[in-house]
Amino acid sequence: PDQDRVYWEAFFVALPVFCGYAALFGMQHHVKAKYGIKDDASAASYDFSFAISMVYFGNLVIRFGHKVVFCWMTPRCRVFLAMGCMACAMLMIAVLIFILDSYDLRWVVASYLIGGISVGTFEANILGCLTSLGGRTKQIAITAIPAGIACVLIGGFFFMGPPVDLPAPFIYIAVALLNFVGMIVMAVRIPDAAPDSPNFEFCAPLHKLAADLRNYRKWLPQMWHFAIASTIDMFMLSAFAPGMVPYVYDGATVAIAPGVALRTDSFMAIANVGNMCGGFVGRWLSYRVQPRHPLLYCACSVAGVAVLLSWVPVLAPFGMFFVLMGDGLIYGTISRHIDAAVPQEFNLIAISAWLFIG
């Protein structure tokens, strides 16, 4: 592939999967309300929390496990599989839970687990597939992460609020359709790595993984300490952005000033504008500033969490902005560092290890 060409289409491959990820973690309260479960210390509430935690369990295990579970597939094939899994997870929630009114909590477990497997498989393999297409193409792809999240957390919440009042299942169905479109874009517009490329893995054995692990000195020392920043960053995201925010602002309306209240869906759409802007700014800066250790950028995320913990509604967009700007700086810096410091033949396993640790 031509490394001088910028494949802008990569943006529209990455975007749908992260729309789905945002629907899973950002709209979980809508699913909980559909089941009639309250935000309390009841057994039903704990069971629901366990069910939705499957998205993180599936994501964690498969971030490195995709090289074992899907060892018979090339990274490109795994990208298609991941997008298909996300579409399946979205349709399970929309059709089985919302449309057919099935209140079996196992549907939540299954859909969130499949969604987590999708994200964990997609992220490492799409970055691996794009490495041979150049850093600019990869930068565009990672910029799609906040854009995809914003499509749901801003666009989705806007349409679910007044005056549109769009039912939640339409958001899930739209995201499923977007993933099918993304698969077409990937197939038609993103070239495959040549069979002799270092990123190519034959479908059959596990010997490539074993060889990579034996040669860990060629890639692990260069990146393990960078991945620690991702661990801190992911805690901030999972706990606070949005994390517990939808559960704090869980009433029908949110009072943003004396005598001024917004519908909760509308408030979340506004708050998530900060989410989107921070993610864009962080990823844009990560490829333009002088490289620094990503642990330095955790200070930005900590500052954002401090703002959010004030629980002043009007400050929520600013807290979101700083948390997501830190996330973007950390993510882009590590991606850029791996491409520069790790031999290309170990690119995929280094990315997988980074995402697993983080």
QUICOR-V430871 format. One line per field, one symbol per residue. ss: DSSP state (a for helix, b for strand, c for the rest). psi: psi as a letter, one per 40 degrees, with the letter a starting at -180 (. if undefined). burial: I if it has 24 or more other ideal C-beta (glycine too) atoms within 12 Angstrom, else O. A space follows every 10 residues. Layout:
BEGIN
ss = ???
psi = ???
burial = ???
END
This chain:
BEGIN
ss = ccccccccca aaaaaaaaaa aaaaaacaaa aaaacccccc ccaaaaaaaa aacaaaaaaa aaaaaaaaac ccccaaaaaa aaaaaaaaaa aaaaaaaaac cccccaaaaa aaaaaaaaaa aaaaaaaaaa acccaaaaaa aaaaaaaaaa aaaaaaaaaa cccccccaaa aaaaaaaaaa aaaaaaaaac cccccccccc ccccccaaaa aaaacaaaca aaaaaaaaaa aaaaaaaaaa ccccaaaacc ccbbbbbccb bbbaaaaaaa aaaaaaaaaa aaaaaacccc cccaaaaaaa aaaaaaaacc ccaaaaaaaa aaaaaaaaaa aaaaaaaaaa accaaaaaaa aaaaaaac
psi = ihedihgddd dedddddedd ddddddeddd ddddefhiga fidddddddd deeddddddd deddededdf deiidddddd dddddddddd ddddddddde fhfheddddd dddddddddd ddddddddde deeidddddd dddedddddd ddecddddde iiedfhiddd dddddddddd ddddddddeh iiiideideh hidciedddd ddddfdeedd deeddddddd ddddddddde gdbeddddge adihheiheh iiiddddddd dedddddddd ddddddedih hiheddeddd dddddddded fhdeeddddd dddddddddd dddddddddd ehideedddd ddddddd.
burial = OOOOOOIOII IIIIIIIIII IIIIIIIIII IIIIIOIOOO OOOOOOOIIO IIIIIIOIII IIIIIIIOOI IOOIIIIIII IIIIIIIIII IIIIOIIIOO OOOOIOIIII IIIIIIIIII IIIIIIIIII IIIOIIIIII IIIIIIIIII IIIIIIIIOI IOOOOOOIII IIIIIIOIII IIIOIIOOOI OOIOOOIOII IOOOOOOIIO OIOOOOOOII OIIIOIIOII IIIIIIIIII IIIIIIIIII OOOIOOOOOO OIIIIIIIII IIIIIIIIII IIIOIIIOOO OOOIIOIIII IIIIIOIIOO OOIOIIIIII IIIIIIIIII IIIIIIIIIO IIOIOIIIII IIIIIIII
END
